[in-house]
Amino acid sequence: MRKYILLVLALMMIALPFYGIYLENKPRVGPIGNGPAPTPWFLVISIVLGGIAFLSLSIMMFIKESKGKHGAQ
């Protein structure tokens, strides 16, 4: 169960920064401001790298479980 939660959260962690960048650069109507704010790339990259690390951990948990089931037979 833990590996499924880790997989879903890792995929969300990878996808959400890109969705934030999309919303930031989406054209808007009306007096909203002076355009998009500068993107904090260090934050985006660090969050995506963390998501990739958790994704690889989840994949390793899936592989470990599949090897354990086949070895017990």
PAZAPA-4460 file (N, C-alpha, C; in steps of 0.05 Angstrom, whole numbers, plus 32768, in hexadecimal, padded with zeros to 4 digits):
% residues 73
    n_x    n_y    n_z   ca_x   ca_y   ca_z    c_x    c_y    c_z   seq   type   mol
   8011   7FE8   8000   8000   8000   8000   8012   8019   8000     1      M     A
   8028   8018   800F   8039   802F   8011   8045   8036   7FF6     2      R     A
   804B   8022   7FE6   8058   8028   7FCC   8045   8036   7FB9     3      K     A
   802B   8030   7FBB   8017   803D   7FAA   8014   805A   7FB1     4      Y     A
   8013   8060   7FCB   8011   807B   7FD5   802A   808B   7FCC     5      I     A
   8041   807F   7FCF   805A   808B   7FC7   805B   8091   7FA9     6      L     A
   8050   807E   7F99   804F   8082   7F7C   803D   8099   7F74     7      L     A
   8025   809A   7F80   8012   80B0   7F7A   801E   80CB   7F82     8      V     A
   8029   80CC   7F9A   8034   80E6   7FA4   804C   80EE   7F94     9      L     A
   805C   80DB   7F8B   8074   80E2   7F7A   806B   80ED   7F5F    10      A     A
   8056   80E1   7F53   804C   80EC   7F3A   8040   8107   7F3D    11      L     A
   8032   810C   7F53   8028   8127   7F58   803E   813B   7F5D    12      M     A
   8053   8132   7F6B   806A   8144   7F70   8078   814B   7F56    13      M     A
   8078   813A   7F43   8084   8140   7F29   8072   8152   7F18    14      I     A
   8058   814D   7F19   8045   815B   7F08   803E   8178   7F12    15      A     A
   803C   817B   7F2C   8032   8195   7F36   8044   81AD   7F2F    16      L     A
   805E   81AC   7F30   806E   81C3   7F28   8069   81CC   7F0B    17      P     A
   8066   81B8   7EF9   8060   81BF   7EDD   8045   81CB   7EDA    18      F     A
   8031   81C2   7EEA   8017   81CE   7EE9   8018   81EB   7EF4    19      Y     A
   8028   81EF   7F08   802B   820A   7F13   8038   821D   7EFE    20      G     A
   804C   8213   7EEF   8058   8223   7EDA   8044   8229   7EC4    21      I     A
   8033   8215   7EBE   801E   821A   7EAA   800B   822F   7EB3    22      Y     A
   8002   822E   7ECC   7FEF   8242   7ED6   7FFC   825E   7ED7    23      L     A
   8016   825E   7EDE   8024   8278   7EE0   8026   8286   7EC5    24      E     A
   802A   8276   7EB0   802E   8282   7E95   8014   8283   7E85    25      N     A
   7FFE   827B   7E8F   7FE4   827B   7E81   7FDB   8298   7E7E    26      K     A
   7FD3   82A0   7E66   7FCA   82BB   7E62   7FB0   82C0   7E71    27      P     A
   7FAE   82D8   7E7D   7F96   82DF   7E8C   7F89   82F8   7E81    28      R     A
   7F71   82FD   7E88   7F62   8314   7E7E   7F5E   8327   7E96    29      V     A
   7F62   8341   7E91   7F5C   8355   7EA5   7F76   835F   7EB2    30      G     A
   7F72   8371   7EC5   7F89   837E   7ED3   7F93   836C   7EE9    31      P     A
   7FA2   8357   7EE2   7FAC   8344   7EF6   7FC8   834B   7EFF    32      I     A
   7FD8   8357   7EEF   7FF3   835E   7EF8   8005   8364   7EE1    33      G     A
   801F   8363   7EE6   8033   8369   7ED2   803E   8350   7EC4    34      N     A
   802F   833C   7EC1   8038   8324   7EB4   8041   830F   7EC8    35      G     A
   804B   82F9   7EBD   8052   82E3   7ED0   806B   82E9   7EE0    36      P     A
   806B   82DF   7EF8   8082   82E2   7F0A   8099   82D0   7F00    37      A     A
   80B1   82D7   7F06   80C7   82C5   7EFE   80C5   82AA   7F0C    38      P     A
   80CA   8295   7EFD   80C7   827A   7F08   80DF   8273   7F19    39      T     A
   80DA   8269   7F32   80F1   8260   7F43   80FA   8244   7F3A    40      P     A
   810C   8243   7F27   8114   822A   7F1B   8122   8217   7F2E    41      W     A
   8130   8222   7F42   813C   8210   7F56   8127   8200   7F65    42      F     A
   8111   820D   7F6C   80FB   8200   7F7A   80EE   81EB   7F68    43      L     A
   80E9   81F2   7F4F   80DC   81DF   7F3D   80EE   81C7   7F38    44      V     A
   8107   81CB   7F34   811A   81B5   7F2E   811D   81A3   7F47    45      I     A
   811F   81AF   7F5F   8123   819F   7F77   810A   818F   7F7D    46      S     A
   80F2   819A   7F79   80D9   818A   7F7E   80D7   8173   7F6A    47      I     A
   80DE   8178   7F50   80DC   8163   7F3C   80F1   814D   7F42    48      V     A
   8109   8155   7F4A   811D   8141   7F51   8115   8130   7F6A    49      L     A
   8108   813D   7F7D   80FE   812E   7F94   80E8   811B   7F8B    50      G     A
   80D7   8123   7F79   80C2   8111   7F6F   80CE   80FA   7F60    51      G     A
   80E3   80FF   7F50   80F0   80E9   7F42   80FD   80D6   7F56    52      I     A
   8108   80E0   7F6B   8114   80CE   7F80   80FF   80BD   7F8D    53      A     A
   80E8   80C9   7F94   80D3   80B9   7FA0   80C7   80A5   7F8C    54      F     A
   80C6   80AD   7F72   80BC   809A   7F5E   80CF   8082   7F5B    55      L     A
   80E9   8087   7F5B   80FB   8071   7F5A   80FA   805F   7F73    56      S     A
   80F5   806B   7F8A   80F2   805C   7FA2   80D9   804A   7FA0    57      L     A
   80C3   8055   7F96   80AB   8045   7F92   80AF   802E   7F7F    58      S     A
   80BD   8033   7F69   80C3   801E   7F55   80D4   8009   7F62    59      I     A
   80E7   8010   7F72   80F8   7FFD   7F80   80E7   7FEC   7F93    60      M     A
   80D3   7FF8   7FA0   80C2   7FE9   7FB2   80B1   7FD5   7FA2    61      M     A
   80A8   7FDD   7F8B   8098   7FCA   7F7A   80AA   7FB3   7F71    62      F     A
   80C2   7FB8   7F69   80D5   7FA3   7F60   80DB   7F90   7F77    63      I     A
   80E1   7F9C   7F8E   80E7   7F8B   7FA5   80D0   7F78   7FAD    64      K     A
   80B8   7F83   7FAB   80A1   7F72   7FB2   809D   7F5C   7F9D    65      E     A
   80A1   7F62   7F83   809D   7F4E   7F6F   80B2   7F38   7F71    66      S     A
   80CB   7F3F   7F78   80E0   7F2B   7F7B   80DA   7F1A   7F94    67      K     A
   80CF   7F26   7FA9   80C9   7F17   7FC1   80B2   7F03   7FBC    68      G     A
   809E   7F0A   7FAC   8088   7EF7   7FA7   8091   7EE0   7F96    69      K     A
   80A3   7EE5   7F82   80AC   7ECF   7F71   80C0   7EBD   7F7F    70      H     A
   80CF   7EC8   7F92   80E2   7EB8   7FA0   80D6   7EA5   7FB4    71      G     A
   80BE   7EAB   7FBE   80B1   7E9B   7FD3   80A4   7E82   7FC7    72      A     A
   80A0   7E81   7FAD   8092   7E6A   7FA1   80A4   7E53   7F9D    73      Q     A
***
